[in-house]
Amino acid sequence: MLPKSTVAVAVLLVTSVPLLAQGKGIRLWNLTTATISSFQLSPTGKDNWGPNQTLNDRDKEVDHDERLRLTGIEPGRYDAKVGYHDARQCIVRDIEIKSSAIVTIEDKDLKDCTK
């Protein structure tokens, strides 16, 4: 028979391992010079835009140098539609998203901008 403390530690380890494996998830790091008000992803070349990920943020936008947890996204290659308060929208093409990774967006990545 194992001591109660050994059993307690084993139970704690078994229940916490799935949480540790999740890590911080996939995150966006806004390195553009402006606050992002909309961020949507689509499988590369499909123009099938998913939900606005900025709605996951407490203030519903992603400031310069702020990180945002992306939800409902699987690792793969995506295009991103990035929107700003001045109604400008830009596309970032062919982003590789890895599990529990940080995706950075910089001004130089923004293409096909419209206002």
The 8 nearest C-alpha neighbors of each residue, nearest first, counted from 0:
[[1, 2, 3, 6, 5, 4, 7, 9],
 [0, 2, 5, 3, 6, 4, 7, 9],
 [1, 3, 5, 4, 6, 0, 7, 8],
 [4, 2, 6, 5, 7, 1, 8, 0],
 [3, 5, 7, 2, 6, 8, 1, 9],
 [6, 4, 8, 2, 7, 3, 9, 1],
 [5, 7, 9, 3, 4, 8, 10, 2],
 [8, 6, 4, 10, 5, 9, 3, 11],
 [7, 9, 11, 5, 10, 6, 12, 4],
 [8, 10, 6, 12, 11, 7, 5, 13],
 [11, 9, 7, 13, 8, 12, 14, 6],
 [10, 12, 8, 14, 9, 13, 15, 7],
 [13, 11, 9, 15, 10, 14, 16, 8],
 [12, 14, 10, 11, 15, 16, 9, 17],
 [13, 15, 11, 12, 16, 10, 17, 18],
 [14, 16, 12, 18, 17, 13, 11, 19],
 [15, 17, 19, 18, 13, 14, 12, 20],
 [18, 16, 20, 19, 15, 21, 14, 13],
 [19, 17, 15, 21, 16, 20, 22, 14],
 [20, 18, 16, 21, 17, 22, 15, 23],
 [19, 21, 17, 18, 22, 16, 15, 23],
 [22, 20, 18, 19, 24, 23, 17, 99],
 [23, 21, 20, 24, 19, 99, 18, 25],
 [22, 24, 99, 21, 25, 26, 68, 100],
 [25, 23, 99, 22, 21, 26, 68, 100],
 [24, 26, 99, 100, 69, 101, 68, 98],
 [27, 25, 68, 101, 67, 69, 102, 24],
 [26, 28, 102, 67, 66, 101, 103, 29],
 [29, 27, 66, 103, 65, 102, 30, 64],
 [30, 28, 64, 63, 104, 31, 65, 103],
 [29, 31, 105, 64, 104, 63, 28, 32],
 [32, 30, 105, 106, 33, 29, 63, 104],
 [31, 33, 63, 30, 106, 34, 105, 29],
 [34, 32, 31, 63, 35, 62, 83, 30],
 [33, 35, 62, 61, 63, 36, 83, 60],
 [36, 34, 61, 83, 60, 37, 82, 62],
 [37, 35, 60, 83, 82, 84, 34, 53],
 [38, 36, 82, 53, 81, 51, 35, 83],
 [39, 37, 81, 51, 52, 80, 53, 82],
 [40, 38, 51, 80, 49, 79, 48, 50],
 [41, 39, 79, 48, 49, 78, 77, 80],
 [42, 40, 48, 47, 78, 77, 46, 43],
 [41, 43, 77, 45, 78, 76, 44, 40],
 [44, 42, 77, 78, 45, 93, 76, 41],
 [43, 45, 46, 42, 78, 41, 77, 93],
 [44, 46, 47, 42, 43, 41, 48, 78],
 [47, 45, 48, 41, 44, 42, 43, 78],
 [48, 46, 41, 45, 49, 42, 40, 44],
 [49, 47, 41, 40, 46, 39, 50, 80],
 [48, 50, 40, 39, 41, 47, 51, 52],
 [51, 49, 39, 52, 48, 40, 38, 54],
 [50, 52, 39, 38, 53, 37, 54, 49],
 [51, 53, 54, 38, 55, 50, 39, 69],
 [54, 52, 59, 55, 60, 56, 51, 37],
 [53, 55, 59, 52, 56, 51, 60, 57],
 [56, 54, 53, 52, 59, 57, 68, 67],
 [57, 55, 59, 54, 53, 58, 60, 67],
 [56, 58, 59, 55, 54, 60, 53, 61],
 [57, 59, 56, 60, 54, 61, 53, 55],
 [60, 58, 54, 56, 53, 57, 55, 36],
 [61, 59, 36, 53, 58, 35, 56, 62],
 [62, 60, 35, 34, 65, 36, 53, 29],
 [61, 63, 34, 65, 64, 35, 60, 33],
 [62, 64, 29, 65, 34, 30, 33, 32],
 [65, 63, 29, 30, 62, 28, 66, 31],
 [66, 64, 62, 63, 29, 28, 61, 67],
 [67, 65, 28, 27, 26, 29, 64, 68],
 [66, 68, 27, 26, 69, 28, 56, 65],
 [67, 69, 26, 25, 27, 70, 24, 66],
 [70, 68, 26, 25, 52, 67, 72, 27],
 [71, 69, 72, 68, 52, 25, 55, 24],
 [70, 72, 73, 69, 49, 50, 52, 25],
 [73, 71, 70, 74, 69, 25, 40, 75],
 [72, 74, 75, 71, 98, 96, 97, 25],
 [75, 73, 97, 96, 98, 72, 76, 95],
 [74, 76, 96, 95, 73, 77, 97, 42],
 [77, 75, 95, 94, 93, 43, 96, 42],
 [78, 76, 43, 42, 94, 93, 41, 40],
 [77, 79, 92, 43, 93, 41, 91, 40],
 [80, 78, 40, 91, 39, 90, 81, 77],
 [79, 81, 90, 39, 38, 89, 40, 91],
 [80, 82, 38, 89, 88, 37, 90, 79],
 [83, 81, 88, 37, 36, 35, 87, 38],
 [82, 84, 36, 35, 87, 85, 86, 88],
 [85, 83, 86, 36, 82, 87, 35, 34],
 [84, 86, 87, 83, 114, 82, 88, 36],
 [87, 85, 84, 114, 83, 88, 82, 113],
 [88, 86, 114, 113, 83, 85, 82, 112],
 [89, 87, 82, 113, 112, 81, 86, 114],
 [90, 88, 112, 81, 111, 109, 110, 80],
 [89, 91, 80, 110, 79, 111, 109, 81],
 [90, 92, 79, 109, 78, 108, 110, 80],
 [93, 91, 78, 94, 90, 79, 77, 43],
 [92, 94, 78, 77, 43, 76, 95, 91],
 [95, 93, 77, 76, 92, 78, 96, 91],
 [94, 96, 76, 75, 93, 97, 77, 74],
 [97, 95, 74, 75, 76, 94, 102, 98],
 [98, 96, 74, 100, 99, 95, 75, 25],
 [97, 99, 100, 74, 25, 96, 24, 73],
 [100, 98, 24, 25, 23, 22, 97, 101],
 [101, 99, 25, 97, 98, 26, 102, 24],
 [100, 102, 26, 27, 25, 103, 28, 99],
 [103, 101, 27, 28, 26, 100, 96, 104],
 [104, 102, 28, 27, 29, 101, 30, 105],
 [103, 105, 29, 30, 31, 108, 28, 102],
 [106, 104, 31, 30, 108, 107, 103, 29],
 [105, 107, 31, 108, 109, 32, 104, 30],
 [106, 108, 105, 109, 110, 104, 31, 91],
 [109, 107, 105, 106, 91, 104, 110, 92],
 [108, 110, 91, 106, 107, 89, 90, 112],
 [111, 109, 90, 112, 89, 91, 108, 92],
 [110, 112, 89, 90, 113, 109, 88, 91],
 [111, 113, 89, 88, 110, 87, 90, 114],
 [114, 112, 88, 87, 89, 111, 86, 110],
 [113, 87, 86, 88, 112, 85, 89, 83]]
